[in-house]
């Protein structure tokens, strides 16, 4: 690239489009210091000259343009990182955006959001690709949330688990519940069509565990392989008549206008890896979650139980 105007810069969305990669991949590249970036207000930006330099390094590595960026960055000599205080927060609940805003307001951290499901977020944390993750993973064997999965997936790591909030999960059904669905076992009926969440999400784990406990296999349910990426999309499909039922949380049902069958109280927790470097971050997260201001913001949204918000549930030595 030549004759670039030094005043031209790109957002992370624009960079993702130009490189034909996901926005999370762009964040990873920035976090690893492989492309220079800076913040304007709440928005990360990359100058055109720095994008050009990054692409030239990729080309000099001999990789073809068809090779995804996340597979070629390992061949690039990375410049000095722009900052060492970027924090990737992985999960999908609105409460995580409030946490990100609170961290940013301190001026100490630059939060980046990743919208992966609970199980996938824990895997990213194990791989060193997330600093704070949220989980709501139901374990049918113990009837507990989160810790059975966290203990297995983060084996060998030092970590802490902090309670974020409680929320009600259950079934989205069409207005007035024409199929008269009441519980998990009703999903196996021949006249019922499901729309499912993606693999690795907390809602998908909840459904699979409840089906297993009821002796039902997913392949026997119409629509089991029909997947959407969030509660909003599930509820919208049901409201439009494209499906009869889906798993989600109560708050979204009110927003979209579908009926909701409450079946379980979810435990929604945060997980942080413990390192010497992130001690201040861990203290700040506990302080933030325990504050009256944070709980008031959650309460104003509605649908959340903040009784135990900020409580440290588990911590390795």
C-alpha positions in Angstrom: 0.0 0.0 0.0 1.4 3.4 -1.0 0.5 7.1 -0.7 -1.5 6.6 2.4 -3.0 9.6 4.2 -1.6 9.6 7.7 -5.0 10.9 9.0 -6.9 7.7 7.9 -7.7 5.2 10.6 -10.0 2.2 11.0 -12.2 0.8 13.7 -11.9 -2.8 14.8 -15.0 -3.6 12.8 -13.5 -2.1 9.7 -10.2 -4.0 10.3 -12.1 -7.3 10.6 -13.8 -6.6 7.3 -10.6 -5.7 5.5 -8.7 -8.7 6.8 -11.7 -11.0 6.5 -11.4 -12.3 10.0 -13.6 -12.1 13.1 -13.6 -9.0 15.4 -12.2 -11.2 18.2 -9.2 -12.2 16.0 -8.6 -8.4 15.6 -8.7 -8.0 19.3 -6.2 -10.9 19.7 -3.8 -9.3 17.2 -4.0 -6.0 19.0 -3.6 -7.6 22.5 -0.5 -9.5 21.3 1.0 -6.3 20.0 1.2 -7.4 16.4 -0.6 -4.3 15.1 -0.3 -0.8 16.7 -3.6 0.5 18.1 -4.9 3.3 20.3 -8.1 4.3 21.9 -10.3 7.3 21.1 -13.0 7.5 23.8 -14.4 4.0 24.0 -13.3 3.0 20.5 -10.1 1.2 19.5 -8.6 2.5 16.2 -5.7 1.5 13.9 -4.0 3.9 11.6 -3.9 3.0 7.9 -0.1 3.1 7.9 0.0 0.6 10.7 -2.5 -1.7 9.0 -0.3 -1.5 5.9 2.8 -2.4 7.9 1.0 -5.4 9.4 -0.1 -6.7 6.0 3.4 -6.3 4.6 4.8 -8.4 7.5 2.3 -11.1 6.6 3.4 -11.0 3.0 7.0 -11.1 3.8 6.3 -14.3 5.8 5.5 -16.0 2.5 1.8 -16.8 3.4 -0.9 -16.7 0.8 -3.7 -14.2 1.1 -6.2 -17.1 1.6 -4.5 -18.1 4.9 -6.6 -16.8 7.9 -4.8 -14.1 9.9 -5.0 -16.1 13.1 -2.9 -18.9 11.5 -0.1 -16.6 10.1 0.5 -14.2 13.0 2.8 -16.7 14.6 5.3 -16.0 11.8 5.3 -12.3 12.3 7.9 -10.5 14.4 5.6 -8.5 16.8 6.4 -4.9 17.7 6.3 -3.8 21.3 2.7 -4.0 22.6 0.8 -0.8 22.7 -0.5 -1.5 26.2 -0.3 -4.3 28.8 -3.6 -3.5 30.5 -6.1 -4.7 28.0 -8.7 -7.1 29.5 -10.8 -9.5 27.4 -14.2 -10.2 29.0 -15.9 -13.2 27.4 -19.7 -13.9 27.8 -23.0 -12.7 26.5 -25.0 -11.2 29.3 -25.7 -7.4 29.5 -24.2 -7.3 33.0 -20.7 -7.9 31.4 -21.1 -4.6 29.4 -21.7 -2.8 32.7 -18.5 -4.4 34.1 -16.6 -3.4 31.0 -17.8 0.2 31.4 -16.9 0.3 35.1 -13.3 -1.0 34.3 -12.9 1.6 31.6 -14.0 4.4 33.8 -11.2 3.7 36.2 -8.6 4.5 33.5 -6.6 1.5 34.5 -7.8 -1.0 32.0 -9.0 -1.3 28.4 -11.8 -3.9 28.3 -12.5 -5.8 25.1 -15.7 -7.8 24.8 -15.9 -11.3 23.4 -19.4 -12.8 23.0 -18.7 -16.5 23.3 -20.9 -18.9 25.2 -20.0 -20.2 28.7 -18.2 -23.5 27.8 -16.3 -21.9 24.8 -15.3 -19.0 27.1 -13.8 -21.3 29.6 -11.8 -23.0 26.8 -10.6 -19.6 25.7 -9.5 -18.9 29.2 -7.6 -22.2 29.4 -5.8 -21.2 26.1 -4.9 -17.8 27.5 -7.4 -15.9 25.2 -9.7 -14.4 27.9 -9.1 -12.7 31.2 -12.6 -12.7 32.7 -15.3 -15.2 31.6 -18.9 -15.7 32.7 -20.4 -19.1 33.1 -23.9 -20.6 33.7 -23.2 -24.3 33.2 -25.6 -26.8 34.8 -24.2 -30.2 35.9 -26.9 -32.8 36.0 -24.9 -35.2 38.1 -24.5 -32.8 41.1 -27.4 -30.3 40.4 -24.8 -27.6 40.7 -23.8 -24.7 38.5 -20.3 -23.9 37.1 -17.8 -25.4 39.6 -17.9 -28.9 38.2 -17.0 -27.6 34.7 -14.5 -25.0 35.9 -12.6 -27.5 38.0 -12.3 -29.9 35.1 -11.5 -27.4 32.4 -9.0 -25.2 34.3 -7.1 -28.1 35.8 -3.5 -27.0 36.7 -4.5 -23.3 36.8 -5.0 -21.0 39.8 -8.3 -19.2 39.6 -11.2 -17.6 41.5 -15.0 -17.8 41.0 -17.1 -14.8 41.9 -20.9 -14.8 41.9 -22.3 -12.3 39.5 -26.1 -12.8 39.5 -29.0 -15.2 39.6 -31.6 -15.3 36.8 -34.5 -17.5 35.8 -34.1 -19.9 32.9 -36.8 -21.9 31.2 -38.7 -22.3 27.9 -39.8 -19.7 25.4 -43.2 -20.6 23.9 -45.6 -18.8 21.6 -48.2 -16.5 23.1 -50.8 -18.3 25.2 -48.7 -21.5 24.9 -50.8 -23.2 22.2 -48.9 -26.5 22.6 -49.3 -26.4 26.4 -45.7 -27.1 27.0 -44.7 -27.3 30.7 -41.4 -29.1 31.2 -38.3 -30.6 29.6 -39.9 -33.9 28.7 -42.5 -32.1 26.5 -39.8 -31.3 24.0 -39.9 -34.9 22.8 -43.4 -34.7 21.5 -43.9 -35.3 17.8 -45.9 -32.0 17.3 -43.2 -29.8 18.9 -40.4 -28.1 17.0 -37.3 -26.7 18.9 -34.9 -23.9 18.0 -31.7 -24.6 19.8 -28.7 -22.6 21.1 -25.2 -23.1 19.7 -22.8 -25.8 21.1 -20.8 -24.5 24.0 -23.4 -22.1 25.3 -24.8 -22.3 28.8 -28.4 -22.7 27.5 -27.3 -25.6 25.2 -25.6 -27.3 28.2 -28.6 -26.9 30.3 -30.9 -28.4 27.7 -28.6 -31.3 27.0 -28.2 -32.1 30.7 -32.0 -31.9 31.3 -32.7 -34.2 28.3 -30.1 -36.7 29.5 -31.7 -36.8 33.0 -35.1 -37.3 31.3 -33.7 -40.1 29.1 -34.3 -38.2 25.9 -31.8 -38.0 23.0 -31.4 -34.9 21.0 -31.8 -36.6 17.6 -35.4 -37.5 18.6 -36.4 -33.8 18.8 -37.4 -31.9 15.7 -35.2 -28.8 15.3 -32.5 -29.9 17.7 -29.8 -29.1 15.1 -31.4 -25.8 14.2 -29.2 -23.3 16.1 -29.1 -19.6 17.0 -26.4 -17.6 18.7 -28.3 -15.7 21.5 -31.5 -15.6 23.5 -32.9 -12.7 21.4 -32.7 -14.8 18.1 -34.3 -17.8 19.8 -37.3 -15.8 21.1 -37.7 -14.0 17.8 -37.9 -17.3 15.9 -40.6 -18.5 18.2 -42.6 -15.2 18.1 -42.6 -15.4 14.3 -44.0 -19.0 14.4 -40.8 -20.6 12.9 -40.5 -22.8 16.0 -42.6 -23.8 19.0 -40.0 -23.7 21.9 -36.5 -22.7 22.9 -34.4 -22.4 26.0 -33.6 -18.9 27.4 -33.9 -16.4 30.2 -37.0 -14.6 31.4 -35.8 -11.1 30.7 -35.6 -11.6 26.9 -39.1 -13.2 26.8 -40.5 -9.9 28.0 -38.6 -7.9 25.5 -39.7 -10.0 22.5 -43.2 -10.8 23.5 -43.2 -14.5 23.9 -44.5 -16.5 26.9 -42.0 -18.0 29.3 -42.2 -21.2 31.3 -39.8 -20.8 34.3 -37.9 -24.1 35.1 -34.7 -23.3 37.0 -32.8 -20.6 38.8 -29.5 -20.1 37.1 -26.3 -19.2 38.9 -24.3 -16.8 36.7 -20.6 -16.5 37.9 -17.4 -14.9 36.8 -14.1 -16.7 36.6 -10.6 -15.0 36.7 -7.2 -16.7 36.5 -5.0 -15.8 39.4 -1.7 -14.3 38.6 0.7 -11.9 40.3 0.1 -9.4 37.6 -3.7 -9.3 37.8 -4.1 -9.0 41.6 -5.3 -5.4 41.3 -7.8 -6.4 38.6 -9.2 -9.1 40.8 -9.6 -6.7 43.7 -11.3 -4.2 41.5 -13.8 -6.7 40.1 -14.8 -7.8 43.6 -15.1 -4.2 44.7 -17.2 -3.3 41.6 -19.6 -6.2 42.0 -20.0 -5.6 45.7 -20.8 -1.9 45.2 -24.3 -0.5 45.7 -24.0 1.3 42.4 -23.4 -1.8 40.4 -26.2 -3.7 42.0 -28.6 -0.8 41.4 -27.7 -0.9 37.7 -28.5 -4.6 37.5 -31.7 -4.2 39.4 -32.8 -1.4 37.1 -32.4 -3.8 34.1 -34.8 -6.3 35.8 -34.8 -10.1 35.9 -31.7 -10.4 38.1 -31.2 -11.6 41.6 -28.3 -9.6 43.2 -28.6 -11.0 46.7 -25.2 -12.7 46.5 -23.5 -10.5 43.8 -19.8 -10.1 44.6 -19.5 -13.1 46.8 -16.3 -15.2 46.2 -17.5 -18.7 45.8 -14.3 -20.5 45.2 -10.6 -19.7 45.1 -7.5 -21.9 44.6 -4.4 -21.2 46.6 
